[in-house]
Amino acid sequence: MRRFLTIAAAFAISAATMFAQTPSAKEFNDRYQLLVSKLGPSGVGIETLLDRWAAAYPDDSEMLIGKFSYYMDKSRTTSVVKKDQKRYLGENPVLTLKDSTGNDVYYFQEDTFDDELFGQAQKALEKAIQLNPDRLDMRILKVASLIGYEKESPDMALSDLKSLIIYNETQHPKWVYPGYEKVDEELFSAAIQEYCFLFFKYATPVSYEAFKEISETMLSYHPSDVLYLDNVGSYWLVVKHDYKQATKYYNKVLKIKQDDITAIKNMILLARNTSNTKLEKKYLPLLVKYSDSENERLSAKARLEALSIKK
């Protein structure tokens, strides 16, 4: 009996020692993911878990991303604000009311951030990027957070995107993006274009200039990239109403890719804006020929017929 008790006691001590050992990085991450799934990125107990994780594995990338998410979520306050315009940062109002004079008053949902907590989030993410310079998802995450923070004046986001493009073009990293087996130039370009689209959608003076600057940076390395030639053409067409400059870029596009629908449709729009029937009749047949939309083709045909009758 004494022998059995001795063995049992030894086993108990061994088990206690085993469970008192520091969990592995994977075990920390599994626990973190479980808590986040139930409580959100800044829920009760998550900061304590992240602190323990950081103490055990200070350079663990997933821990640093967890800290970034925690501080970003803690720093964010969402409120409904009144604006004079019908659209704000490319979005429609969440509510429209009438004031005492019968005029519309527009209300938009807006996120604001505590500067100190946002800074802590950036510090964690920047360390993760330093440890993993070729993790494209981390780079994209940083740009997205800066855009959310700066909103209509994305100066830091613009600088970060330009640095990212230059790094890609000069260092030729082997990008890693969890969930993607391979990250090629096409995927990188598509990621950059997403932010160009967002800057254009925001439709503010600073965001429009950021849209143009990022597009021109891409073109400085890939001068025949029709995606970014179209972008610059759209800048001159929509933002500056400089139809001569816009035409110059769209013509470049169509010399490279004669079926580029963006350039064709924007040249038709340009022709209508300038009441240039001859120019419109030049590009409508291209829309009929190359558009994938049956409705678009039928509409272009009808417009051509109408223009012919007017003649």
PLY file of the C-alpha trace (Angstrom):
ply
format ascii 1.0
element vertex 311
property float x
property float y
property float z
element edge 310
property int vertex1
property int vertex2
end_header
0.00 0.00 0.00
2.82 2.37 0.92
4.48 1.64 -2.42
1.24 2.43 -4.28
0.79 5.70 -2.38
4.39 6.66 -3.12
3.90 6.00 -6.83
0.59 7.91 -6.84
2.19 10.88 -5.07
5.08 10.89 -7.53
2.63 10.82 -10.43
0.66 13.71 -8.95
3.82 15.77 -8.53
4.88 14.94 -12.11
1.47 15.91 -13.48
1.44 19.18 -11.54
4.89 20.00 -12.86
3.81 19.21 -16.41
0.75 21.46 -16.27
2.76 24.23 -14.62
5.11 24.33 -17.58
4.86 27.24 -20.00
2.43 26.45 -22.83
3.83 26.28 -26.34
3.33 29.19 -28.73
0.72 27.10 -30.54
-1.15 26.45 -27.32
-1.17 30.17 -26.56
-2.46 30.88 -30.07
-5.16 28.21 -29.84
-6.37 29.67 -26.55
-6.25 33.18 -27.99
-8.26 32.21 -31.08
-10.88 30.55 -28.88
-11.24 33.62 -26.67
-11.43 35.99 -29.65
-14.11 33.84 -31.30
-16.26 34.20 -28.17
-15.36 37.65 -26.84
-13.90 39.67 -29.72
-10.33 40.99 -30.09
-10.38 43.05 -26.87
-12.65 40.94 -24.69
-12.18 40.23 -21.00
-9.07 38.20 -20.29
-7.45 38.69 -23.69
-4.96 41.33 -22.54
-3.81 39.02 -19.71
-3.39 36.13 -22.14
-1.44 38.31 -24.57
0.84 39.54 -21.77
1.61 35.95 -20.70
2.19 34.99 -24.32
4.50 37.97 -24.85
6.47 37.16 -21.71
7.07 33.61 -22.94
7.52 34.33 -26.66
8.29 38.05 -27.16
9.02 37.63 -30.88
6.04 35.44 -31.75
4.39 36.94 -34.84
0.87 35.78 -34.05
1.15 37.25 -30.55
2.18 40.59 -32.05
-0.75 40.52 -34.46
-2.96 39.72 -31.48
-1.62 42.76 -29.63
-2.20 44.89 -32.72
-5.82 43.70 -32.94
-6.34 44.23 -29.21
-5.10 47.82 -29.18
-6.84 48.71 -32.45
-10.15 47.47 -31.08
-9.63 49.24 -27.75
-8.69 52.49 -29.49
-11.75 52.56 -31.77
-14.94 54.45 -30.95
-17.86 54.26 -33.38
-20.37 57.08 -33.41
-22.97 58.68 -35.66
-21.98 62.16 -36.83
-23.75 64.91 -38.76
-22.32 66.02 -42.10
-23.36 68.58 -44.69
-22.73 66.38 -47.73
-24.88 63.56 -49.13
-21.94 61.15 -49.15
-19.00 60.85 -46.80
-15.92 58.78 -47.61
-17.86 57.21 -50.45
-20.71 56.03 -48.22
-24.37 56.92 -48.03
-25.77 58.27 -44.74
-27.12 55.80 -42.19
-29.89 58.29 -41.43
-31.38 61.36 -43.09
-33.62 63.78 -41.16
-35.14 67.18 -41.80
-34.13 70.30 -39.92
-36.52 73.07 -38.84
-36.35 74.65 -42.32
-37.13 71.41 -44.14
-33.57 70.81 -45.38
-32.02 67.38 -45.25
-29.55 66.62 -42.48
-27.24 63.66 -43.09
-25.85 61.33 -40.44
-22.94 58.96 -41.02
-21.30 56.23 -38.98
-17.70 57.15 -38.23
-14.81 55.48 -36.40
-12.40 57.59 -34.37
-9.28 56.34 -32.59
-7.49 57.06 -29.34
-4.02 58.23 -30.40
-2.09 56.49 -27.61
-3.78 53.11 -28.08
-3.51 53.39 -31.85
0.21 54.05 -31.42
0.59 50.90 -29.32
-1.19 48.91 -32.03
1.17 50.27 -34.67
4.20 49.52 -32.49
3.20 45.85 -32.21
2.52 45.56 -35.93
5.75 47.28 -36.91
7.72 44.82 -34.78
5.91 41.94 -36.48
6.82 43.39 -39.89
10.48 43.81 -38.86
10.56 40.14 -37.89
8.68 39.10 -41.06
9.51 41.66 -43.77
8.02 39.51 -46.53
4.64 38.88 -44.92
2.45 40.85 -47.33
-0.65 40.42 -45.17
1.04 42.37 -42.36
1.99 45.18 -44.76
-1.58 45.35 -46.06
-2.93 45.31 -42.51
-0.80 48.32 -41.64
-1.97 50.31 -44.66
-5.60 49.47 -43.90
-5.24 50.62 -40.30
-3.63 53.90 -41.37
-6.41 54.59 -43.86
-9.03 53.95 -41.19
-7.21 56.30 -38.82
-6.55 59.12 -41.29
-9.79 58.87 -43.29
-10.07 61.71 -45.84
-6.39 62.75 -45.52
-4.40 59.53 -45.99
-0.89 61.00 -45.85
0.75 58.23 -43.77
-1.09 55.53 -45.72
0.15 57.05 -48.99
3.74 57.11 -47.73
3.50 53.51 -46.53
2.03 52.31 -49.82
4.73 54.04 -51.84
7.40 52.46 -49.65
5.75 49.08 -50.12
5.77 49.46 -53.91
9.42 50.55 -53.94
10.38 47.63 -51.68
8.57 45.21 -53.99
10.19 46.59 -57.13
13.74 46.97 -55.80
14.08 44.02 -53.40
11.85 41.51 -55.22
10.76 39.76 -52.02
9.21 36.30 -51.97
5.95 37.48 -50.49
4.00 35.29 -48.11
0.27 35.75 -47.59
-1.52 33.15 -45.42
-4.30 31.54 -47.42
-2.49 32.00 -50.74
-0.18 29.31 -52.05
1.72 31.79 -54.20
1.90 35.58 -54.23
2.82 36.83 -57.70
3.01 40.27 -59.27
-0.61 40.07 -60.36
-1.79 39.57 -56.79
0.48 42.34 -55.51
-0.84 44.73 -58.16
-4.44 43.79 -57.32
-3.79 44.56 -53.65
-2.40 48.00 -54.53
-5.35 48.67 -56.85
-7.77 47.97 -53.99
-6.35 50.97 -52.17
-6.40 53.08 -55.31
-10.09 52.24 -55.57
-10.63 53.20 -51.93
-8.83 56.54 -52.34
-10.94 57.31 -55.40
-14.11 56.27 -53.57
-13.34 58.62 -50.66
-13.52 61.47 -53.18
-11.64 64.09 -51.15
-8.95 66.39 -52.52
-6.18 64.58 -50.61
-7.46 61.08 -51.40
-7.74 61.91 -55.11
-4.11 63.04 -55.12
-3.10 59.86 -53.28
-4.97 57.85 -55.95
-2.99 59.58 -58.68
0.35 59.36 -56.88
0.09 55.64 -56.18
-0.97 54.97 -59.78
1.96 57.00 -61.12
4.36 55.19 -58.77
3.21 51.86 -60.19
3.56 53.23 -63.72
7.12 54.37 -63.02
8.01 50.66 -62.80
5.42 49.31 -65.25
4.70 52.05 -67.81
2.46 49.83 -69.95
0.20 48.63 -67.14
-3.26 49.47 -68.46
-4.82 49.24 -65.00
-2.86 52.23 -63.74
-2.97 54.10 -67.04
-6.76 53.88 -66.76
-6.48 55.21 -63.20
-4.55 58.30 -64.25
-6.95 58.85 -67.14
-9.84 58.73 -64.68
-8.09 61.26 -62.46
-7.89 63.76 -65.32
-11.44 62.99 -66.46
-13.32 62.96 -63.15
-11.21 65.08 -60.80
-9.66 67.72 -63.04
-12.06 67.65 -65.99
-9.04 67.92 -68.24
-10.38 66.02 -71.23
-7.25 66.42 -73.31
-5.07 64.77 -70.68
-7.67 62.07 -70.05
-7.81 61.28 -73.77
-4.04 61.00 -73.88
-4.05 58.25 -71.23
-7.04 56.35 -72.61
-5.47 56.35 -76.07
-2.31 54.86 -74.55
-4.42 52.14 -72.99
-6.24 51.28 -76.21
-2.98 51.07 -78.15
-1.83 48.43 -75.69
-5.18 46.69 -75.16
-7.80 47.53 -77.77
-10.61 45.81 -75.86
-10.08 47.65 -72.56
-13.65 48.31 -71.49
-12.74 50.95 -68.89
-10.98 53.11 -71.47
-13.73 52.59 -74.06
-16.57 53.50 -71.69
-14.72 56.51 -70.30
-14.00 57.81 -73.79
-17.72 57.58 -74.52
-18.43 59.48 -71.29
-15.81 62.07 -72.22
-17.37 62.47 -75.67
-20.79 63.07 -74.14
-19.42 65.54 -71.60
-17.90 67.56 -74.45
-20.87 67.06 -76.82
-18.47 65.47 -79.29
-20.78 63.27 -81.36
-18.05 62.27 -83.78
-15.89 60.97 -80.94
-18.80 59.14 -79.36
-19.60 57.42 -82.65
-15.97 56.29 -82.82
-16.08 54.46 -79.50
-19.64 53.14 -79.36
-18.88 50.37 -81.89
-15.99 49.25 -79.70
-18.37 48.92 -76.77
-20.71 46.86 -78.95
-17.81 44.65 -80.01
-16.04 44.09 -76.71
-18.55 44.45 -73.89
-19.53 41.28 -72.02
-22.88 42.80 -71.08
-25.78 42.20 -73.46
-27.64 45.20 -72.04
-24.59 47.38 -72.59
-24.24 46.23 -76.19
-27.93 46.83 -76.92
-27.78 50.27 -75.33
-24.70 51.20 -77.39
-26.40 50.01 -80.59
-29.51 52.07 -79.79
-27.37 55.12 -79.10
-25.54 54.69 -82.41
-28.84 54.49 -84.25
-30.10 57.61 -82.51
-26.95 59.50 -83.43
-27.24 58.36 -87.05
-30.83 59.64 -87.23
-29.76 63.03 -85.85
-27.20 63.26 -88.62
0 1
1 2
2 3
3 4
4 5
5 6
6 7
7 8
8 9
9 10
10 11
11 12
12 13
13 14
14 15
15 16
16 17
17 18
18 19
19 20
20 21
21 22
22 23
23 24
24 25
25 26
26 27
27 28
28 29
29 30
30 31
31 32
32 33
33 34
34 35
35 36
36 37
37 38
38 39
39 40
40 41
41 42
42 43
43 44
44 45
45 46
46 47
47 48
48 49
49 50
50 51
51 52
52 53
53 54
54 55
55 56
56 57
57 58
58 59
59 60
60 61
61 62
62 63
63 64
64 65
65 66
66 67
67 68
68 69
69 70
70 71
71 72
72 73
73 74
74 75
75 76
76 77
77 78
78 79
79 80
80 81
81 82
82 83
83 84
84 85
85 86
86 87
87 88
88 89
89 90
90 91
91 92
92 93
93 94
94 95
95 96
96 97
97 98
98 99
99 100
100 101
101 102
102 103
103 104
104 105
105 106
106 107
107 108
108 109
109 110
110 111
111 112
112 113
113 114
114 115
115 116
116 117
117 118
118 119
119 120
120 121
121 122
122 123
123 124
124 125
125 126
126 127
127 128
128 129
129 130
130 131
131 132
132 133
133 134
134 135
135 136
136 137
137 138
138 139
139 140
140 141
141 142
142 143
143 144
144 145
145 146
146 147
147 148
148 149
149 150
150 151
151 152
152 153
153 154
154 155
155 156
156 157
157 158
158 159
159 160
160 161
161 162
162 163
163 164
164 165
165 166
166 167
167 168
168 169
169 170
170 171
171 172
172 173
173 174
174 175
175 176
176 177
177 178
178 179
179 180
180 181
181 182
182 183
183 184
184 185
185 186
186 187
187 188
188 189
189 190
190 191
191 192
192 193
193 194
194 195
195 196
196 197
197 198
198 199
199 200
200 201
201 202
202 203
203 204
204 205
205 206
206 207
207 208
208 209
209 210
210 211
211 212
212 213
213 214
214 215
215 216
216 217
217 218
218 219
219 220
220 221
221 222
222 223
223 224
224 225
225 226
226 227
227 228
228 229
229 230
230 231
231 232
232 233
233 234
234 235
235 236
236 237
237 238
238 239
239 240
240 241
241 242
242 243
243 244
244 245
245 246
246 247
247 248
248 249
249 250
250 251
251 252
252 253
253 254
254 255
255 256
256 257
257 258
258 259
259 260
260 261
261 262
262 263
263 264
264 265
265 266
266 267
267 268
268 269
269 270
270 271
271 272
272 273
273 274
274 275
275 276
276 277
277 278
278 279
279 280
280 281
281 282
282 283
283 284
284 285
285 286
286 287
287 288
288 289
289 290
290 291
291 292
292 293
293 294
294 295
295 296
296 297
297 298
298 299
299 300
300 301
301 302
302 303
303 304
304 305
305 306
306 307
307 308
308 309
309 310
